[in-house]
Each structure stands twice: as C-alpha cells, then as structure tokens.
Amino acid sequence: MDKNCISCGSCGMPLEKTEDFALGDTSSVYCKYCTDEQGQLLSFDTILTGTTKFYVESQGVNEEAARKMAKALLLDMPAWRVKS
C-alpha cells in the first residue's frame, strides 16, 4: 500500500481506488460503505453495526468483542470524535 494512502474519515478503510470512495468521488472523505446513495454519511449506529459484522467475519472474534473493537476504532475517527 502507498505510504500516502488516505483512509475513510468514518471507518478508516483505505481509499486506494476510485470505487472505494463514496459515489466514486475521490474528493469524498468517506468510503462507499459509510455513505448512502446520495453520498451522505450514515448514522453512527449503522456504521458500528457494519464494522462489528466485518470484525466478526474477518477476525473470527465473537460479537461482543467485535463491537468493542469497532466502537473504539470509530470513536477515534474524525467523523465520530465528537461522540466520545
């Protein structure tokens, strides 16, 4: 991965390809998974649920541990720091 690769301001996903960005818009600070059909940021709870599911499936951890990991990650991201 390029050392200068930017990441989603909501979930931290690397934004390496045009299709990774919300609506394929490389000026967006969010990824395609954190936004709706208009490119607007989804709710914290929706993204927390999706990130939790991602951790369960990719890391093999139970849902409780995955939710704690996901919440810690999200609350450190620019989009969600105000929630902490």
C-alpha positions in Angstrom: 0.0 0.0 0.0 1.2 3.5 -0.8 2.5 5.3 2.3 0.3 8.3 1.3 -2.9 6.3 1.0 -5.8 8.1 2.6 -8.5 6.4 4.6 -12.2 6.9 5.3 -12.8 9.5 7.9 -15.5 7.4 9.4 -14.2 3.8 9.5 -10.6 4.0 8.5 -10.9 1.9 5.3 -8.0 2.6 2.9 -9.3 4.6 -0.1 -7.0 3.2 -2.7 -9.2 3.0 -5.8 -11.8 5.4 -7.2 -14.6 2.9 -6.5 -13.6 2.8 -2.8 -14.8 6.4 -2.3 -18.4 7.4 -1.7 -20.1 7.6 -5.1 -16.7 7.1 -6.7 -15.9 10.7 -5.9 -12.2 10.9 -5.0 -12.8 14.2 -3.2 -15.1 12.5 -0.6 -13.6 11.9 2.8 -15.8 8.8 3.3 -15.9 5.3 1.8 -18.7 3.6 -0.1 -19.7 1.6 2.9 -20.2 4.6 5.3 -22.5 6.5 3.0 -25.9 6.3 1.5 -27.0 6.6 -2.2 -26.5 10.3 -2.1 -23.0 10.1 -0.6 -24.2 11.3 2.9 -22.6 9.8 6.0 -24.7 7.0 7.5 -25.6 7.1 11.3 -23.0 6.0 13.9 -25.1 3.0 14.9 -25.4 1.8 11.3 -21.7 2.0 10.8 -21.0 0.5 14.2 -23.2 -2.5 13.2 -21.5 -2.9 9.8 -18.0 -2.6 11.3 -18.9 -5.1 14.1 -20.1 -7.6 11.4 -16.9 -7.0 9.4 -14.7 -7.9 12.5 -16.8 -11.0 13.3 -16.4 -12.2 9.7 -12.8 -11.2 9.1 -11.2 -11.6 12.5 -13.1 -14.5 13.9 -14.0 -12.8 17.2 -17.3 -13.0 19.0 -19.9 -10.3 18.5 -19.3 -8.7 21.9 -15.5 -8.3 21.4 -16.1 -7.2 17.8 -18.5 -4.5 18.9 -16.0 -3.2 21.5 -13.2 -3.1 18.9 -15.4 -1.4 16.3 -16.6 1.2 18.8 -13.0 2.0 19.9 -12.0 2.4 16.3 -14.9 4.6 15.3 -14.7 6.9 18.2 -11.1 7.6 17.2 -12.1 8.6 13.7 -12.6 12.3 12.6 -16.3 11.8 11.9 -17.1 10.4 15.3 -14.6 12.0 17.8 -17.3 14.4 19.0 -19.3 11.5 20.3 -16.7 10.5 22.8 
